[in-house]
């Protein structure tokens, strides 16, 4: 192949742009691709972004911290590597590799990602990517089974059905005549303990996590299980939402609902989702964050409790002032 100058490289890249799905202006070509053709839910794989551009331009790839709004159905676990390769004089190829996972069903969508270029007046978008997500099935379920042979029916079971129905009817009559006519039992709900309100219990549990060890995988998992349970228990007991029985997205929707949303400080639903999503990754995706990240999540949890309590106090004071004639 004859020697290609820098201009010829850019022209060649523009010619193949329609085939490879690369987007961007000629001279700045961007591409995104996965390390696997399909994945299972929670499986780890890599996402690679590449930028072919002029030598004096420096690309700015999306940071891992933009998990809430940039990467779509993909959850970045960290930056694996970044590098630069000189293609021709005046032309270079920059790339970054992220470790990612997804909890989407059927397919995961990576939206176009914005890449800026320092030293240039342009920016580009990577192409959108769809990755199939397959279900986990047993090895025995390899195909459609043949029809089973006809089975002969044994002794009819309707006499047993009638016998059972008679027992149910008899039990209903006994309940109606002997139990239903008793005076109803009054159930008195135990008053809340003023010395141990939900926010003090939550803050005490979070303080105990400050010295919790995170040297082994079991210790890390125990740490995040306790952190998640503390936040969920506080939200359920303080706000009356079913946080212990709900998924992380369902809790976020509950915090944004009409019944609770007016009592939420700005950013609390997103902050709670970030804390619980990290705990979900540890429990379900075998993710092991650094100890510093765990302490940061604990401090964020303390901030959530304190800010919610402050807001609830302000709401209660406002209602009292409105009720005074």
C-alpha positions, 0 to 999 in steps of 0.5 A: 500500500502506498504511503498515506499522508495525513490528509489522505488518512482523513479523506479515507476515514470520511469515505468509510464513515457511512459503513462503520457508523462513525459520526462527526465532521471530517477530521473528527470521527467518533465511534463507540463499540462493546466488547460483547455482541450480547450480555446477560443482566449484571454481566461485566463488559467493556465500552470503548470510545475512539476519536480520530482527530487533528494532533492539536485537538484534545478530546474530552470524553464523558466522565464516569460520574455522569452515570445518572444522565449520559450512559443510558441503560449502561452503568459504568463501573470505572475507567479501565484505560485511556490512550493515544496513538499517532496515526500520521503526522498531524493525525492521532487516535484517542481512546478510552475504555470503561468497565460497564454493566446493565440491568436492562431487559431484552436490549440496552441502549447507549445514547449518543455521547457528546465529545468536546475538543479542546483547541477546536471549535467543534464537538461531536457525538458518538453513534447510538449503540443497541446491545441485546440482553439475553435471559439466563436459562438452564442448559436443559432448555435447549429446544422445544420438547416433543409432545408427551404420551397420553396419560390415563386418568385414575380414580376421579377426585370429585368426591374429595372436592365435595368433601373439602367444600363441605368442610369449608362451608362448615367452617364458615358457619362456625365462624359466622355464628360463634366468632363474628358476633363477638364484640370486635377487639380494639387494637391500640397502636403503640405510640412512637417512641419520642426518644428513638425517632427514625432519624436518630436510629438511622444516624446511629446506624450510619455512625456505626458503619464509620468503623466497619471493616471493608477488607474482604468481599464479605465485609464489603457486601455486609457494609452495603447491605446495612447501608441500604437497609438503613436508608430504606428503613428510615424512608419507610418509617419517616415518610410512609413509603414502602421502601423495604419492599420496593426497587430503587427506581420505584423508591425514586418515583415514590419520592417524586410523587404528589404525596411526598414530593412537596416535602423533599429537598431539591436533589434528594430523590437523585441522591437516594437513587445514587446510594441505593444503586451503588448498593445494588451493584455490590449485592447483585453485580459482584462490584467491589468499590474502594473503601473511600467510595463506601465512606462517601456513600455513608456521608451522603446517607447522613446528608439525606437524613439531615436534609429531609428532617430539616425540610419536614421541620419547616413544613410542620412549622408552616402548617402550624402557622397557617392553622393559627387564626 
